Amino acid sequence: MIEFKKYLPIGSVVLLENANKRLMIYGRLQKAEDSDSVRDYIGCLYPEGNISTKQTYMFDHDQIERVYFVGFQDPEEFEFVDKYLNEENNGK
């Protein structure tokens, strides 16, 4: 199994616990409009894509049951994730 420090890359395709439809991650560290809570990811149905704001799903890493595909990673992605992790660990 592939290990991640915290965040899967954009474009990753996952299945959440107790779900039967896969999601594609298109954002990280998302704040809900109707609360102050911040979730690890925002995703849309796969393979449909982001077709409606009513079909977006915010979720946390620990809700992921299975990773089907890991999104694109390059030095820019690794730097971005390290920055997020450092800011999160420093209380920013």
N, C-alpha and C positions, 0 to 999 in steps of 0.2 A: 504494500500500500504506500502511496506517495504521502509524505508528511509535509504540512505547511505550518509556518510559524503562526499564522492567523488567517490571512485573507487569500482566497482563491483569486486568480486573475479574471479580468473581464472576459466574457465569452465562454467561461466554464459552464458546463451543463450538469445539473445535479437533480437528484430526486430527494425530496424531503420525507421525513418519517411520516408514515400513514398517508402518503399521497400516491396517486396513480399516474400523475402527469409530470413530466420533467420541466425544469425551469432553466433558462439561460441567464446567468448573472450579467447585468449591465451597469451596476453601480455598487459602491461600497461606502460604509459609514453613512447611512442615510437616516435623516431625521423625519419622523412622521409628521405630517401637517397638523394632525389633531392632538398631538401630545409632545412631550419633551423627550421621549425615548428615542435613542439612536440604535438602529439595527445594523448588523454586519453587512447585509446585502439587500439589494433590490433586484428582482428578476422578472422576467416575462415568460409566458408559455413557450415551450419549444416543441415543434419547429415554427409555430405561428409568428413569433416575434412580438414586438411592442406595438400592438394594434389598437389598444385602448387603455386609458388610465384606470379603467375598472378591472383590467386584467393584469395588474402589476402586483407583485407579492414581496413584502418585506420580511426578512427572516434572519436568524442568527446561525453562525457556523455549527453550533451543536445540534441544530435541527436537521442537518444534512445526513441522510441515510447512506447515499451512494453518490460517488462522483463518476459520471460517464465520460466527461471530456474536460481536460484542463486547458484553459484559454492560453493565448499567446503570451510568452514571457521573453523578455530581452533585458539588457542592462537598465533601460529606462524604467521598466516595470519593477525590477528588483530595488532600484533606488527609491521609487515611489512607495513601495511597501515598507522599506526600512524607515522612511520618513514618517509614515503613518504610525508604525510601531513605536518609534522613538517618541513621537508626540504623545501617543496614548499612554505610554509608560511614564512620561513626565507630567501627566495630568493636564495636558493641553487639550 
